[in-house]
């Protein structure tokens, strides 16, 4: 219950009377929602806690102001029990500007950071890794805070629960998994979803302490929660608190639904007998100083306050339109840090540049840490993390279980709590396992939280190629990630950018996904020493020309450089643009180039169909169509999954040859001139196999 209301009523916080009045307050609020929902002014789904409020009140009574709560779609009780403001909650349900997230989230996205209600997420299990990430950050910073993660029985069927339970136990993290077992997932009973065994057995399998409390007895829950929280503060590791309870209303909405027949006959009536509200009131009546008249007066005061607050929220103004220029990304209040004039420049490989960038970023900012599978393996992530683990130790380098979804979510949770994690994924495909956390939690943190949260996480992922990498280890999926608002997606092509853009990504307030091509790790170039940032500001012209605009990224930029040099021999001067940043896409330099050259060739690292080049061509056609002398050309891998055989790879990927062929065809170049430079290209490549980028490359990874 809100502290201001408790003080107004003269009720001691966390007392038996406070617990009862908190139950009463939450019940009347949700009954108020039921009464008003048919007006259709609360235009969002609602998941009511009527019948199971004792879990939220009992757990909250064991928490301090600094302790954190992570909730789910049935979040009203958790929010109010921890002290969330009723007016701001109701405004959120009405979609008003004074809503706790400005009307952006509705009923399922409540938060009140000022009282420790960190976030509520409607996707089952999605908030679990965020809570564990908060606990990880508290452990890293020495805080004695406790984090509560509310979850339903259905969450225990999600793999992310098991991934996070394993990690929490492995690191003895101070997190309380508060399981509200209401026996149903929408309409499906527990007995049809899980074998007949206690839910706590699943937690025990992860070496977690387990506690059971009657979820309809607020005193029992409070006692169990207090014991668990005390243990967490002593460093005893995570606790799983199971609380059997029951929702009286439908899964989603304000109505009764017993007539639908998915409950056993008489089941609802039996649970209503154990309703936590009258049980708590009966307990109060046994106290020697109980005063029925005084209690009724307090109840009437609460009801009047609730009615008044509904009226205020209903009359509150709606939010202003969101500015697309400021609605997607968290702002940065500092400029990029350029290369210092005194920084020594030396030749190094792309892989060495990445490693140097990681090292100087960790040295500069104590909130930076690395997480990944095999960071300190002998191969050292293809040399990009060599010596990092030995240099910085386990506090800064966290070896990650094979758990991409859970651990990416944990990293996101720690980022929202103040860390700057860099998560290292051996392949870009592994990020598909973590897609839900990347898209829904990292990408939406700033927007859905109305600026309360940022998720400054950096995700490195590698594109494999050659030596039989095949259909599931050699894809480039930048267009997939670039589709989602809130994410920044970058593809450095040269060692200096590999370091400078990595440093900038780690310092950025937003989630940044870095896609590194495996073959680039061998490329070398001049790289400044010390800490510097190359701004994540989009395309960079690396060769000026007038005949055709050629746009490429990552390893395709190197192929384009080779092609441009050869085209120069026959008088074709290419305006070569290294894309660098896919989202946010800065199209203006490309438009300016096309307006000069009148021709456009885009080379995709991934497939052209629905790819990055498709977006570039579309925007060019929309904004400078009259400048085009010929239709734009897109080049990309063949439109089928990546083959393994070197014989099949030969015709799969775009190369300098296919770039030359496309450019000369676009310009109507004489075939003799084209063939002449293609012969030179063949001589340069020599007998280097098609699936090998460099003689030092020995495979298989």
N, C-alpha and C positions, 0 to 999 in steps of 0.2 A: 504494500500500500504506500502511496506517496507520503513522504516525510512531512510535508506541509499539512496534509490532512490529518495525519496522526497527531501532530502537535496541536492542531486546532481542536481535536477531540480530547486532548489530554491523555492519550494512550501511550504507555511505555512500549517502545519498539521491541519486538521479538518476544513479548510477553504472551501468555495464553490468550488474553483478550485481544492483543494485536493480531494473533494468528486467526482467531475467529472472525474479527472484523475484516481482515484481508480476504478471507474466503467469502464473506458476505458482500464485500465491495466488488470483487471479481464476478461473482454470480449475478449481482444486480446490473452490472455493466453489460454483461453478455445477454441477460434477459432484455435489457434496453435495446441492444442490437436486434434481437429477435422481434421486438415490437415494432421497430422502425424500418426493418430491412425491406419490407414490401413496398415502402415508399419509392424504392429504386433510386434513391439519392446516394446510397453507399454502393457505388458501382464497381465492386471488386468481390472476389470470392472471400468467404469467411469460414474459418474452421474453429468452432467453439469448443471451449474447455469445460462446459457445464457437466458436472459429475466427477471431474478429475482435477479440481483446483487444488486439492490438498498436496499434490506432489510439488507444485510450484511454490506454494506458501511454506511448506515444510522445509524444502531445500533452501529457499531464500532466507529463512530464519536462522540458518547456520552460517550465512555469508556476511562478510564485511563490505563496506562501501567500495573498496578497490577491487574486490573479486569480480571476475568476469563471467558472463552468462552468454552462451551461444544457443540459439533456439532454432525452431523449424517452422513449418506452416501453421501449426497450432500454437501460436506464440502469445496470444493475449494475456493468458495467466502468468506466463514467465515474465513478460514485460511489466505488468502491474505489480506482481509480487515483489519484484526487485526494486520497485520505486519509480517506474516509468510514469511520465506525466499523462494523465487521462486526456486532457484537452488535445495534446499533440497526437495522441493515438487516434482519437476520434476524428480529428482533422485529416489524418492519413487515410482513414476509412472513407471519408467523404471526398478525398482527393483535393484537399485544400492546401494553400501555400504554407499554413502553419503546421502542417503535418510533420511528424518526426523525421521524415525524409522528403519533405516538400511535395507530397502527393505523388512521388515517383514510384513508390513501391506498393502501396495499399496494405491490406490486412496482413499479408504474408511476409512483409519486409520491415517489421518494426525494429527500431533500435533507439537506444538512449545511452550513448557513451558516458554521459555525465553521471549515471548511476550504475554503469557496468553492464548494461544490456548491449552487447557488442554488435550482434547482427542476428537476423532471422532469415532463413532461406527455405523456400518451399520445396526444393527437390530433396527427396528422401536420402538422408545420409550425407548430403553435400556440406553441411556445416561441421561435420565431425573433424575432418582434417584441419579446418581453420581453428577450432578449439585446441587441438593438439599443437598446432603451430604457435598459438598464443602461449601455451604452457612451455613449449620449447624455448621461446624467447624469454620468458620469465626465468627459466632455469639458467639461460645463458647470461642474463643480467643480474642474477642473484636476488631476484624479488621473492618475497614469501607469499605472493598472490596465489589464489586457487582459481582454476577455471572449471566451470560447469558446462558440460555438453548434454543438453536434453536430447533424447532420442526415443523413438517408439520401438515397439517390438519388430516392426517391419525393417528397421535399419539393420538388424542383425542378419538379414538375408543379403545385405549389400556387401560386396567385396571390400569397399572402402572402410567399413567398420573394422574388419579383420586386419587390413593393412595398418590402420592407425592404432589399433589396440596392441598389435605386435610392437610397433615403434614406441608407443608410450611406455610399455612395460620394459622394453630394451633399455630405455633411457631414464626410467623412474620419474616420469613427468608428473607434475601436480595437477592432474585432471580427474574430475569426477564425472563418470559416464552415468547420467541420471536417466534410467530407462523407465519410461511410462508405458507399462505393458497393459494396453487396453483391449487386447485380444483380437483386434481387427486391423486389417489393412484395407481401407475403404470398406468393401463388403465381404472380403475373404477372411474367414476365421483363422486363427493361429494354427489350429489342428490340421488345416489343409495346406499349410505353408511350411511347417516344420515338424520334424519327428517329435515324439512324446518324450521330452526331456526338459529340465529347467533351462531357462535362457541363460542363467548364470554360468552354466557349464561352458558356454561359448567363451565367456570372459576368462574362466579358469584355465581354458586351453591356452590362453595367452599369458599365463602366469600372473593373472591379476587378482587382487583381493576382491571378494564379492560380499555384498550385504543385501539382505532382503528386508523390506518394510511394507506394511499394509498401506497401499497407496491411497486409501480412503480415510486413513487415520492421520490427521495432520500432526498430532503429538508424536506418533510413532515415526513418521517420516522425519520430523525435526530432530528427534533423538539420534536416528541412524545417520542423518546427514551431518550432524554436529560431530559425531565420532569420526566419520569419514574425513571431514574437512580438517579436523585436528591432526589426523594421521598424515594427510597430504602436506600440511604445513611442516610436519616433522621430517618430511622427505621419505615417506614410506612407499611411494610409488602410486600409480593410478588405482582407482577404486571403481568398481561397477556396482551401482545401487539399483536393484530391481524393485519396482513399486507397482504391483498389480492394482489396476484401477479400471474405470469404465466410463466411456462417454455416453451421455444420455441422448444427444441429438445426432443428426445425420453427419456423415463424414465431412461434407462441405455444404454449408448452408444453414439456415436458421430453423429448419423444420424437424418435427418428430418423424422417424422413419421405421418404427417398429412394424408397421403394416406391410413393409416390403418383403418380410418373411426370411431375411437372411440371418436373423437372430433366432436362436432356439425359443420355442414358446415359454413364456414366463421368465426368460433370462433377464430382460431389462428390468422387470418388476423386482426381481431378487436383488439386483445391484442397487436399485433405487432405495431399498431398505437400508443399504449401507452408505447412503448419501453422506459425503463428508461434512456438509454444512450442519444438518441437525445433530450429527454426532459430536461435532465440536461445541455446539450450543449446549448440548446435554452435559458435556464435560464442564463447561463454565458454571452451569446451574448447581453443580456439586460443591463449588467453592464457597467457603463460609461467608464471604462478603458479597455474594452475588446479589444484584439488584435488578430485577426484571424491568421495572419501570425505567430506570436509568439506561438500560441496554436498548430498550425500544426507542427511547429518545435519540440515542446515538445512531441507531439504524435509520430513523427518519431523517436525521441530518445528512447521513450518507446518501440516501435516496434523493433528497432535494439537491445535493451537490451534483449527483450524476445527471439528473434531469437538466439542471442549469448548464452543465458542461456540454451535453448533447445539443442544447439550443445554441450555445456559443459556437460550437464547431460547425453546425449546420449553416450558420449565418456568416462564417468566415469567408474571406475572399479566395478565389481560385488562383493558382500560380500563373505567373506570366509565361509567355512562350519561351522555350529554351533556345538559346542562341547556338546554332550548329558549330560556330567557331570556338565556343568555350564549353560546350556540353559534353564533349567526348573525353578529353584528357585533363588530368590534374595539372594545374599550372606549375611552372618552375620559377622560383624567385631569384634565380642566379643564372648568369651567362655561362656558356661552356668555357672550360679552362683551356686556353690554347697552349701550344708548345712554348716553353720558356726559351728565351734566347740562349741561355747557357746550357740547355740540354744537349748532351752529346748525341750525335746521330751515328748509328752503325748498321751494317748489313745484317739482316736476320730473316729467318723463314717466317712464313705466316704462322706456323705453329708456335715458334719461339715468341712471336709478337703477342699472341694470345696469352701465353704463359706470363709474359712480362706485364701485360695489362692486368691480369688477375692479381699478380703480386703487388703491384703499386697501388691497386684499389684497396686491397686488404690492409696494406700499410697505412694508407691515408685515412681510412674510415673504420672504426672498430665495429660498426654495425654490419659490415660485410662478412659473409661466410659462404663457403661452397658446400654443395651437397651433390652427390652423384654416385653412380655405380662404377667402381674401378678407378677412382681419381688417382689413387696411389699404386695402381697396378704397374708391373714392369713396363708396359707399353705407354703408360701415363697419358691415356686419352690421346693417342697419336702425338705425344710430345707436348700437348698443350697444357698439361698440368705437372710436368716433370719437376720434382723437388718441392712442390707446393705443400704437400702433407707433412714432409719432414721439416719444412721451414716454419709452418704455422701451427701444427699440432691439431689434436682432435676437436678443440673448441672452435676452430675456424674451418676445419675440413671434416664434414660429417659423411661417413660412408653410408650410402643409402641402400636399404633393402631393395630387392627386386619388386618394386611397388610404385610404379609411375603415377598412378592416380592419387594414391594416398600421400606419397611424399611430395608431389607437386603441390597438393592442397596444403600440406603442413608448411611448406615453404611460403605459400601465399599467406597463410595465417600468421606466420612469423613476420612477414613483410608488413601486413596490416598492423602488427603490434610494434613496429619500429625497426625491424631488421632490414637488411638489403641482401637477400640471398641470391646466389647464382646457382641454379640447378643445371647440372650437366647430363644430357641424355645422349647415349652412344649413337643413336640413330633418330632421324626425324620421325620415323614411323612410331617410335616409342611414345612420342608426344600424343599420338592418337589415343593411347590408353588414358592419358591425362586430360583429354579434350574438355570434359565437363568442367573440371576445376579451372582450366585456363580461360575458357570462354565465359562461363557463368560467374565465376568468383573473381578472378584477376581482372578480366576485361570489364566487368560491370561494377567493380568496387567503388570507384569514384562517382559514377553516375547514380547507382542505386542507393548509395549512402548519402547522396546530396552533398558531397564534399567532406563528409565526416571521415571517410576512409580513403587511403590510397594503397596501392599494392605495388611497391617498387621492387618487383622481382625480375630477374634476368634469366631467361631460359635459353641455354645453348643447345643446339641440336645439329647433328651431322648428316649430310647427304652422302650416302655411299655410292660408289661407282666402280666398275671394273672388277676383275678377278671373281666373276661369277656372283656378284652381290644379289642379283635376281629381283623378282617382283616385290619383295617386302623389305629390302634393305637399300634400295637405290632410288627412292622417289624424292622429288623436291616438291614440297607442299605449301610453298609460300602463299599461293593464291587461296588456299583453304583458310589459313590463319588470317590473311589480310581481309577476309570477308567480314570479320567481326569487329564492331566498334569497340574502342577502348584499348585495343592491343596495338603496339608498335612492332613492326616486322622489318628487320634489316638484313641485308645480304652484303657484307663487306667483300671486296674483290682483291685488295692489296694489303700487304702486311701493315703499313702505317695506319690504314683504316681499321684493320683487324684489332689493333691495340686501342687506337683512339676512340673508335665507335663502341668498343666493349667498355671502356672507362666511362664514356658518356651514358651508355645504357644502364650501367650499375648506379650511376648518380641520378638517373632520371626518376621522376616521381611515379612513373607509369610502368606497367608490365611491358617488357621488351623481349621479343623473341628474335634470337640471332640464328640464322641458318648459315652454317659453314659447309662449304663443299669439301669433301674429303681430299680431292685432288689439289686444292689450294694450299694445303698444309706444306707442300714442297716449294711453293713459290717464294721467292726471296725479294727483298727490297730494302731501301733505306728507312729506318724506323728511329724516331727520336727517343732518347732516354728519358727517364723520369716520368712524372704523371702529366698527362695531357688528355684533352677530349677533342675528338672530331665530331662536330655537331651532327645530330641526326636530322639534317635538314633536306635530305633528298638528293636529287641528281647532281652529278658533277661532270662537267665537260672535260674529257681527257685528251681529246684531239679535235682541233677546229677544222671545219670543212664547209663546203658550199653546195656539194652535189647531192647528198643524201644524208638524212638523219638516221643514225644507227644507235639503237638503245639496247643495252644488254646489262646483265647483272651476274655477280658471283663468277663462277668459272667461265661462263659464257662471255664475260667481259674480256678475259684473256684470249679466247678464241676470236673475239671481235677485234682486238688490238692487232693480232697477227693478220687477220683478213684486211684490215684497214691499211696496214703497211704495204701489203702486196697490191692492193687496189691503187695505191698511190703511184705505183710504177707504170700504170697505164692511164694516168691522168685523172683518176676518180678520187676526189678529195672528200673524205667522209667526216661528217660532224658526229663524233663518237661520244655518247653519253653513258656513263656508268650510273645505273639507277640507284644503287645503294640502299634506298629506303622504299619499301613497297607500301607500307601504311605508317603514317599518313602519306599519301601520294601527292607529291608536289609536281603537278603537271606543267607548271608555267615555263620552266626552262625547255621542256620538250616542245611545247607549243611555239615558243619563240624560235626554236631551231627549225621546226617544220615550216614556219612562215618564211624562213630564209631559203630553205632547200627545196621545198615543195614535194619532198618524197620522204617516206618513213619505212624503215625496216625494224621490227622488234624481234629480239631473240629471247625466247623464254627458257629459263632453267627447267621449269616444269612444263606440263602440257599446255599447248596454246589454247585448246578448246576450254572455254570458261577460265582462262588464265589471266596472268597479269598483263600480257600484251593485248588481250581482248579489251581490258579496261582502258589501256592507253589509246588504242585505236579508236574506241568509242568516244573518248573525250576529245581526241583530235578531230574526229568527224563532226562532233557537235560544235566545236568552238573555232575551228579554223579550216572548215571544209573548202572554202573558196581558194585557199592557198595550196591545196593538193593538186599536183599535176598528174599524179598516177595514184591508183588505189594503194593503200598501205599493205604491207606484207608482214605476216607473222611467221616465225620459225620456232619450232619446238620439237621435243621428242615425238616419236611416232605415237599415235593415239591408242596404245594398248599397254598393258603392264610391262615393266622392264624385263627383258629376257636375261638369262644367265650366260648362255653360250657366247663366246667371243665372235663366232660367225654371225649370230643374230644381232649382236650389239653394233656391228659395223654399220648397219643402216638405220640404227635406232636414234642415236643422238645427233643434234645439230653440231656442226663443226665449222672451222674456218672455211672449209670447202663449200659447205652449204650456204654460208653467209656470202661468199664471193659469188656463187651461182645466182643467189637471189638478187643481190645488188646489181650485178651486170645485166640480168634479165630485166630488172626494173628500169635501167637506164638505156636498154637497147644496145649494149656494148657489142662490138664485133666478136664473133666466136673465137677468132684467132687470138685476140688480146686476152680473152678470158682463159683460153687453154694455155697460153704462155705463162700466166701467173699461177695457174693450177699446177703446172709442171714444176715450177719453183717451189710451191708448197709441198709437193710430194718429195722433192729432194731434201727440204728442211726436215720433214718428218722422218724420212729414211725408213728403216725397218722397225721403228718403235711400234710394238703391238698396239692395237686399237683399244685394248682395255688397260693400258698402262700410261700414266701421265708423265712418268719420270723414270730414268733407269734405276734409281734408288728404290723405287716402289716394288716390293716383293710379294705383297698380298699376305694372307687372304683379306685382312681387314685394314 
